Amino acid sequence: MKTIPQELLVNILSRLPAKSIARCRCVWKPWRCLLSEAHFIKAHLDRTKEFIYNGLLMLISSESNTMYRASISYNSLSEISALATELSFAVSLGFRNEGIPSCNRLMLIEDGTDKRLLVNPTTKEVRALPVSPYALDPRASFTMYGLEYDHVSMYGLGYDHVSDDYKVVTLSYYYTDKHELDSEMFVNVYSVRSGTWKKGESSPYDHAVGHVISGVFFGGRIHWLARRTSDHSSVIVGFDLTEEKFHEVPAPSSIDGHNFVYNRLVVLGGCLSIFPSWTLKETDVWMLKEYGVKQSWTKFSIPHDESDFTPLVFMAGQREVVVVKDERTFYEKLVMYNLDSATFKDITVNGIDEFLVGGSFTETLVSPYHNHEAQRE
């Protein structure tokens, strides 16, 4: 029996879905070693990026606060459905409405006690992150001069391709009950590879914009909406994970420079995108086709009456987009919007009744330990 060259074996196996690879690890010990090595995991991740979105969504049960994997499909009548399957983990997870930071299908999730966890929903690996020794005390709310001061933290997760390291970034500050910034913006950076926190330079921007939202990773930077401290104008800022500094990203010229700070950022169709968090008649979605080039912003609109829509992901062909319909209750609804016909189709979700949408994802083998030498729990 001939032995398959390792390079060929890696090429073949990296084409398999992550779930199938997990089964292959149980077949033969040499395969288990090969399929767990960093170079194979990277090869598989690179392979998954070549394919069009495969219709997988992450849903959070409004009732039990548990995570579900949902797969979108069409039937012969062109009806759209999604089958939701509950994902079980060794620890309890907690979720907030600030969004779930994610990068290369790793997710940064709470455990219900304010502790942050790095999670791979496919492999079920979970890694608890230590509390930053430089972070503000989350319990340190206080009253002074008749004003209530609270501590706020915003999180982001991204990948530094130069150091081959995943990093968690927190922005923390105190603000008053009148949403007035009272101190500098503290920046802390966690290295997944080394397992350590360090204190970064304070942000030169005002991130206390009235709502707490997770950072959006794209192009080696974690992005937030903020204000300049000089003239209070709205800006898109990206925290470069290699330089560990903030940079401004040019916004669309037609967006109000003082008010778009209340919009939302997403990655849509492989582009950093911005859209209003609420509107009366239609949602204008701006996509930055060439990162950093102001003239490359393009727009499409989603019409509606009362409900607000959040664009989530394009399906194959890039002419249909899955959007989240805000039901103005404690749960959300999924619909498909066709850009050519300007029509909506409901997505029937089976396996879960009321849910919030955690985002779209592709199954990968990326480990939340990422070559960290510490003992895996």
Residue pairs with C-beta under 8 A, 6 or more apart in sequence:
4 12
6 34
9 34
10 34
10 39
10 40
10 43
11 43
13 21
13 24
13 31
13 34
13 35
13 40
13 44
14 40
14 43
14 44
14 47
15 47
16 24
17 363
18 44
18 48
18 122
18 123
18 363
18 364
18 365
19 122
19 363
21 35
21 44
21 365
22 122
22 123
22 365
24 31
24 35
25 31
25 32
25 35
25 36
26 32
34 40
35 365
38 371
40 365
41 364
41 365
41 366
41 367
44 364
44 365
45 104
45 364
45 365
45 366
48 362
48 363
48 364
51 362
52 316
53 313
53 314
53 315
53 316
53 360
53 362
54 362
55 71
55 72
55 73
55 82
55 315
56 69
56 70
56 71
56 72
56 360
56 361
56 362
56 363
57 69
57 70
57 71
57 72
57 82
57 312
57 313
57 322
57 334
57 357
57 358
57 359
57 360
57 361
58 67
58 68
58 69
58 70
58 100
58 107
58 121
58 357
58 358
58 359
58 360
58 361
59 67
59 68
59 69
59 70
59 84
59 349
59 352
59 355
59 356
59 357
59 358
60 66
60 67
60 68
60 95
60 355
60 356
60 357
60 358
61 67
61 68
61 86
61 352
61 354
61 355
62 330
62 331
62 354
62 355
62 356
63 353
63 354
65 93
65 94
65 95
66 86
66 87
66 93
67 86
67 87
67 89
67 93
67 121
67 358
68 84
68 85
68 86
68 87
68 351
68 352
68 355
69 84
69 85
69 87
69 121
70 82
70 83
70 84
70 85
70 349
70 351
70 352
71 82
71 83
72 80
72 81
72 82
72 315
72 322
72 347
73 80
73 81
73 82
73 83
74 80
75 81
79 345
79 348
80 336
80 345
80 346
80 347
80 348
81 347
81 348
81 349
81 350
82 334
82 347
82 348
82 349
82 350
83 350
83 351
84 349
84 350
84 351
84 352
84 355
85 351
86 351
86 352
87 121
87 124
88 124
89 119
89 124
89 126
90 124
90 126
91 111
91 117
91 126
91 128
92 111
92 112
93 109
93 110
93 111
93 112
93 117
93 119
94 109
94 110
94 111
94 112
94 113
95 109
95 110
95 356
95 358
96 110
97 356
98 154
98 212
98 213
98 214
99 213
99 214
99 359
100 107
100 108
100 109
100 214
100 358
100 359
101 107
101 108
101 155
101 156
101 157
101 168
101 214
101 215
101 217
101 222
102 108
102 157
102 217
102 359
102 361
103 157
103 158
103 159
103 166
103 217
104 159
104 166
104 364
104 366
105 120
105 121
105 122
105 361
105 362
105 363
105 364
105 366
106 118
106 119
106 120
106 157
106 166
106 366
106 368
107 118
107 119
107 120
107 121
107 157
107 358
107 361
108 116
108 117
108 118
108 119
108 155
108 157
108 168
108 214
109 116
109 117
109 119
110 116
110 117
111 117
111 128
114 138
115 128
115 129
115 131
116 128
116 129
116 155
116 168
117 126
117 127
117 128
117 129
117 368
118 126
118 127
118 129
118 157
118 166
118 168
118 192
118 368
119 125
119 126
119 127
119 368
120 364
120 365
120 366
120 367
120 368
121 361
121 363
122 363
122 364
122 365
123 365
123 367
125 367
125 368
125 369
125 376
126 368
126 377
127 368
127 369
127 376
127 377
128 377
129 168
129 190
130 195
130 197
132 170
132 188
132 190
132 197
133 197
134 186
134 188
134 197
134 198
134 199
135 153
135 170
135 172
135 186
135 188
135 197
136 151
136 153
136 172
136 173
136 174
136 186
137 151
138 151
138 153
139 151
140 151
140 174
141 148
141 149
141 150
141 151
142 148
142 149
143 149
147 176
147 177
147 178
148 176
148 177
149 174
149 175
149 176
149 177
149 182
150 174
150 175
150 177
151 172
151 173
151 174
152 172
152 173
152 174
152 175
152 208
152 212
153 170
153 171
153 172
153 212
154 170
154 171
154 172
154 207
154 212
154 213
154 214
154 215
154 224
155 168
155 169
155 170
155 214
155 215
156 168
156 169
156 170
156 171
156 214
156 215
156 216
156 217
156 222
156 224
156 239
157 166
157 167
157 168
157 169
157 215
157 217
157 222
158 166
158 167
158 169
158 215
158 217
158 220
158 221
158 222
158 241
159 165
159 166
159 167
159 217
159 220
159 241
160 166
160 167
160 220
160 241
160 242
161 220
161 242
162 242
163 193
163 242
164 193
165 191
165 192
165 193
165 194
165 370
166 192
166 193
166 370
167 189
167 190
167 191
167 192
167 241
168 189
168 190
168 192
169 187
169 188
169 189
169 190
169 200
169 215
169 222
169 239
169 241
170 186
170 187
170 188
170 190
171 185
171 186
171 187
171 203
171 207
171 215
171 224
172 185
172 186
172 188
173 181
173 182
173 183
173 184
173 185
173 186
173 207
173 208
174 181
174 182
174 183
175 181
175 182
175 208
176 182
179 208
179 210
180 208
181 206
181 208
184 202
184 203
185 202
185 203
185 205
185 206
185 207
186 199
186 202
187 199
187 200
187 201
187 202
187 203
187 239
188 197
188 198
188 199
188 200
189 197
189 198
189 199
189 200
189 244
190 196
190 197
191 197
191 198
192 368
192 369
192 370
192 372
193 370
193 371
193 372
194 372
195 372
195 374
200 244
201 244
201 245
203 226
203 237
203 246
204 229
204 246
205 226
205 227
205 228
205 229
205 235
205 237
205 246
206 226
206 227
206 228
206 229
206 232
207 224
207 226
209 225
209 226
209 227
209 261
209 262
210 262
211 262
211 277
213 224
213 225
213 264
215 222
215 223
215 224
215 239
216 222
216 223
216 224
216 265
216 266
216 267
216 272
217 223
217 267
218 238
218 267
218 272
218 291
219 238
219 272
219 291
220 240
220 241
220 242
221 238
221 239
221 240
221 241
221 247
222 238
222 239
222 241
223 236
223 237
223 238
223 239
223 249
223 265
223 272
224 236
224 237
224 239
224 265
225 234
225 235
225 236
225 237
225 260
225 261
225 262
225 263
225 265
225 274
226 234
226 235
226 237
226 261
227 233
227 234
227 235
227 261
228 235
232 258
233 257
233 258
234 251
234 256
234 257
234 258
234 259
234 260
234 261
235 248
235 249
235 251
235 261
236 248
236 249
236 250
236 251
236 265
236 272
236 274
237 246
237 247
237 248
237 249
238 246
238 247
238 248
238 249
239 245
239 246
240 246
240 247
249 272
249 288
249 291
249 292
250 292
250 293
250 294
251 257
251 260
251 274
251 294
251 297
252 274
252 286
252 294
252 297
252 299
253 294
253 297
255 263
255 274
255 286
260 274
260 276
262 276
262 277
263 274
263 275
263 276
263 277
264 274
264 275
264 276
264 277
264 310
265 272
265 273
265 274
266 273
266 274
266 275
266 310
266 311
266 312
267 273
268 285
268 287
268 311
268 312
268 313
268 314
268 321
269 287
269 314
269 318
271 287
271 288
271 289
271 291
272 287
272 288
272 291
273 285
273 286
273 287
273 288
273 311
274 285
274 286
275 283
275 284
275 285
275 286
275 310
275 311
276 283
276 284
277 308
278 308
279 304
279 308
281 303
281 304
281 305
282 301
282 302
282 303
282 304
283 301
283 302
283 304
283 308
283 309
283 311
284 299
284 300
284 301
285 299
285 300
285 301
285 302
285 311
286 297
286 298
286 299
287 297
287 298
287 299
287 300
288 296
288 297
289 296
289 297
289 298
290 296
300 339
302 309
302 311
302 321
302 323
302 337
303 342
307 325
307 326
307 327
307 328
308 325
308 326
309 323
309 324
309 325
309 326
309 335
309 337
310 323
310 324
310 326
310 357
311 321
311 322
311 323
312 321
312 322
312 323
312 324
312 334
312 357
312 359
312 360
313 321
313 322
313 360
314 320
314 321
314 322
315 321
315 322
315 336
319 338
319 339
319 340
320 336
320 337
320 338
320 339
321 336
321 337
321 339
322 334
322 335
322 336
322 347
322 360
323 334
323 335
323 336
323 337
324 332
324 333
324 334
324 357
325 332
325 333
325 334
325 335
326 332
327 333
330 354
331 354
331 355
331 356
332 355
332 356
332 357
333 346
333 347
334 346
334 347
334 349
334 357
335 344
335 345
335 346
335 347
336 344
336 345
336 346
336 347
337 343
337 344
338 344
338 345
349 355
369 376
